[in-house]
Amino acid sequence: MKKTVSVLLAFALLLLSAVPAFAETPSIDLNPQHKSASFGAYKHVFIIGIDGAGSFFERADTPNYDRIFANGAINSHVRTEVPSDSGPNWASMLTGVSYYKHWIHNGNSGEEQRDSSTRYPTIFTVVRRAMPDAELASFVNWGNVNFGIIETDVGVTEHQNGNDDALTDDICAYFDAGNAPALFFVQIDGVDAAGHAHGSESEEYYNAIHEADGYIGRIYDALERNGLMDDGLFIVTADHGHTIAGGHGRFSKRESFTTIAAAGKTVVPGGKLDKITRDRDIAAIALFALGVDRPFAMSARLPGDLFEDACGEPRVHAKDPLDAVISAVMGIVTLLTPDR
Ligand SMILES: [Zn+2]
């Protein structure tokens, strides 16, 4: 009898102690990103887009690129969107969805503006929702990015200059004036012009990449001298490459492979980003670095071998079956297409 009472008492005590334990347990955080120390480790993300440079940085004389990413992570076999054009790719990098979701191309990005009611917002809108007071900015040579890709109603500081050298001056002046944006996008245009005119085997093309490397160096140095790289993630990328004859839009390796290079305090030195990385994954990388949750619709994912403490995520093809099929078929077409 004594034994029964003590068992009952012990049971009652156990129940009582469990009640407050359950009551205090917060809802379970199922987002694996939150377990990584790199999630939200950055105050600033800088995305420097070199239009038309594709996978060719390493074949040019690029002393600044080399020094900036000496301890960074680089993948120069990143698949672009299908088609390998500017509008679709800058839009995918900024929205984290495929061309078959956002349908932004060179034509309509110069004609139609977007606002934050869009179904597939850019990371500018996503960051704005999470950080109402943050400075966000986009400095471009090709005006379509600011006109027809980035939303008009989320308070992004926008600037356009049709001369890359002068644009770089404007960027450096912006940082030297004390601006410290959470998200900053740049589009430099000269390499694309050289690619169209002379093709991707020409001296002119590699000279243009060398020139762009000078702009990359000047921008990076402006960030360093203003203390913005202490908590900054610096990304260099391109929207597509060029054929030997010059031009892009189709599926050869020269057109449809591009580069993501990243430098920052938690970036894996010598990291390669995994093989399934797409240029649209820049959207996921930027949000992850800033500690902002991704919109559910994004098929962008965090590549592996990029941040020291974060695993690569699978790509959820169910979010975009049309892109999954087209990308798989066109990936094979790329492998079968002779160098052109
Ligand atoms: Zn382009």
Residues whose N, C-alpha, C, O or C-beta is under 5 A from the ligand:
A	BS01	ZN	D51 G52 D85 S86 D192 D239
